[in-house]
């Protein structure tokens, strides 16, 4: 287990390095840098910057020197000081812009992940155990549709019905009268009232994909000789299902954190945009549009790091749950 | 009679059956086709996609109006119903294809103008009518359209109009060309990358395989939409629509090739130890020849299935990207660009037909998925 853990952690470090390189490339892709943008802004305001001001600014933000030196400055600032650079648009350090929203993003994603699991598991198991039943066909059809529909389209359809039936769209995570209130039952109910649309919209593709995987895995497992053997010995059907195939079919739950999490984060970009959630998605989009690259790059990096950590957790859980995976690496 | 049923039958009985004789003599391609035909949903989807391809090729002819057509007199007008006869006219019953014209009413409070079909006002519609001039395939000058109003200035908006007063149907036909081709071209580009890296990785194995697989895992570890968004953000905003189209397609392909590379690698890895590969090697064939002349054709149907299954992801990505305003931009028109119109809820609540392009996305994505599934099942006709 220690070796397995070591491998995974080492691998995560390499992934993080690659991600940081990629984000750095993305930050540097648009022409100009933070100081040129700043200079242009001061020029518009009528306060031209002198040459020495510019040189000083460049030095301060680590923008003098070649790309490699710039990368080194950027990454050491992040790792050692937690300094993600300055946001041009918000005129604040990036960390201050992202910080308050990160919690909401992770919160919404986590709750959605729980709901996704809670829905996908019973549906997937039902669909596999009752293969070829009416319910199975319904589930499979809805699953296909869920995977084929862009999640912003689902959001738009929800908004349409919400407007025509209730006359308004629940935007944000709380109603104005509850936002500043202390936590109590009313605020919780209000939060749930706002959360169900983003959850449904963000989670649909995840549920559809997960149901499909669980169903296929369980179907494979149910055809194994050990299931037939157990049946032949007279093990009751329910106990048999619970004791063996289900445990194996549970693996995808854990292993899919890796891909469900990015899916949820992406869903957040799209849904956050429509429903104006206080999450990272709208910030990312806004910063990309105004080419506020430190902010955009940092959001991409934070999303990627969250994904990578999620994948690491799922790998470790999987190794702990399933000895075949844990021991397979040692051979 | 399928091959499975005939397994227990006596040899003389088998040779007597002409269907079995045909089966044993059939080429692999024919076997794949027979297996594919049994998958009814896949077959219907394949026909649907074939029709779509024809529409894409003839899109100037199929669309009633050109892609720049704008009728500021009718903005956000309701869809019309195509009727074969009417009884409201001055001389009672009258036969003939037509739609109802519009009457406009202005809400006294919000000052918003709404257009509603008016049965009194008849707009005659015909096939192969004269309309806007265009060049078919960019070569043949024509002015006939498959379906359109007989008088070019009359309104015929079967799916309603956009907030700009453009015909939603015509726009959707043009958008289909853009969005579907982004998917297809993007997948072909991704496939080029995927096949090169997958083939090298799977064929040589060892440390090369290790390096390529690690790189692929790294790319897969990054959430794709933020990566796409980040790359697309670097494009200058004054870029021409055609250059933007190709660069967006390339960006999509650059992120999406990894799945295909894995598929190809797996196939190469499985075939590497087959006798025919060894004998080709002993015959002095070069590695490239063995890879692309001997091994690749033996699983081409699997590759086609994998290609067909990766087109939906590409289409969905382009739609999301364009809808977010980071992909294609007007005047280029794709499904995502069209759906931007519907993203303000004040507009959407009065004009649900603006969501119709979304239906198009779902149908096309489903069709590619079904065809891919059918092909994957049919790809190995000897397996039972």
Interface residues (C-beta under 8 A of the other chain):
Chain A: X14 X15 X18 X19 X22 X23 X26 X29 X30 X31 X144 X145 X147 X148 X149 X150 X152 X153 X156 X157 X159 X160 X163 X164 X169 X262 X265 X266 X269 X270 X273 X274 X284 X285 X288 X289 X291 X293 X296 X297 X299 X300 X303 X304 X307 X308 X311
Chain B: X214 X217 X218 X221 X222 X223 X224 X225 X226 X227 X229 X230 X231 X232 X233 X234 X236 X312 X316 X319 X320 X323 X324 X325 X326 X339 X342 X343 X345 X348 X349 X352 X355 X358 X361 X362 X365 X366 X369
